[in-house]
Amino acid sequence: MLIQHKEGNNRGMFFIEDEGEIIAEIVYANGGDNTIIIEHTEVDDRLRGQNIGYELVHKTVEYARSKGLKVTPVCQFAKAVFDKKPDFGDVLV
């Protein structure tokens, strides 16, 4: 599945779209000081069990690394992924 990225007005999101409908997303805000804040992750029930949520967090980590950003996950799901993946720790605030 294609994960797309959209940015604007100090916010951004990585998402998966199906026939014009967003069926999975991770939303972040600019936290200033080269930091982004993961605020929300949502995956449609049709995609549950396919590790889509993890893939969205992973894509956000890759983005942060490429831009030299740090990440603050306030979303409970994203926090849980960071707790389970110590190799994402380099971008964690």
C-alpha positions in Angstrom: 0.0 0.0 0.0 1.2 3.4 -0.8 1.8 5.7 2.1 1.5 9.3 1.0 2.6 12.5 2.8 1.0 15.9 3.1 2.2 19.0 4.9 0.8 22.5 5.5 0.2 25.1 8.2 2.7 23.6 10.8 1.0 20.2 10.5 1.4 17.1 8.4 0.3 13.6 8.0 1.2 10.3 6.4 -1.8 8.5 5.1 -3.2 5.7 2.9 -6.0 6.5 0.6 -8.5 4.2 -1.1 -10.8 5.6 -3.7 -10.5 9.1 -2.3 -11.1 8.0 1.3 -8.3 8.2 3.9 -8.3 4.7 5.5 -5.1 5.1 7.7 -3.3 8.1 9.0 -0.7 9.4 11.4 -1.0 13.1 12.1 1.8 15.3 13.5 2.3 18.9 14.4 5.4 21.1 14.3 6.6 21.3 17.8 9.3 24.0 17.2 13.0 23.5 17.9 13.3 20.9 15.1 10.6 18.7 16.7 7.5 17.1 15.5 4.7 15.8 17.7 2.8 12.7 16.7 -0.7 13.5 17.8 -2.9 10.8 16.4 -2.8 7.5 14.6 -5.9 5.8 13.1 -6.3 2.7 10.9 -9.6 1.6 9.4 -10.8 -1.8 10.7 -10.4 -3.2 7.2 -6.6 -2.9 7.6 -6.3 -4.1 11.1 -3.7 -6.9 11.6 -1.5 -5.8 8.7 1.0 -3.7 10.7 -0.2 -0.5 9.0 0.0 1.5 12.2 3.6 0.5 12.6 4.4 1.3 9.0 3.0 4.8 9.5 5.1 5.3 12.6 8.1 3.9 10.7 7.5 6.3 7.8 7.4 9.2 10.3 10.7 8.1 11.8 12.3 8.0 8.4 11.0 11.5 7.6 12.3 12.8 10.9 15.7 11.3 10.2 15.9 12.7 6.7 15.0 16.2 8.0 17.2 16.1 11.2 14.0 16.3 13.4 13.2 14.8 16.8 9.9 13.2 17.6 7.6 13.5 20.6 4.9 10.8 20.4 1.8 11.9 22.5 -0.4 9.4 20.7 -0.6 6.3 22.8 -0.2 3.9 19.8 2.9 5.7 18.6 4.3 5.7 22.2 3.8 2.0 22.3 5.7 1.5 19.0 8.6 3.6 20.2 8.7 1.6 23.4 8.9 -1.7 21.4 11.4 -0.4 18.8 14.6 0.8 20.5 16.2 1.4 17.1 13.7 4.4 16.7 15.3 6.0 19.8 17.6 8.2 17.8 14.8 10.5 16.9 13.0 10.4 20.2 13.0 13.6 22.3 
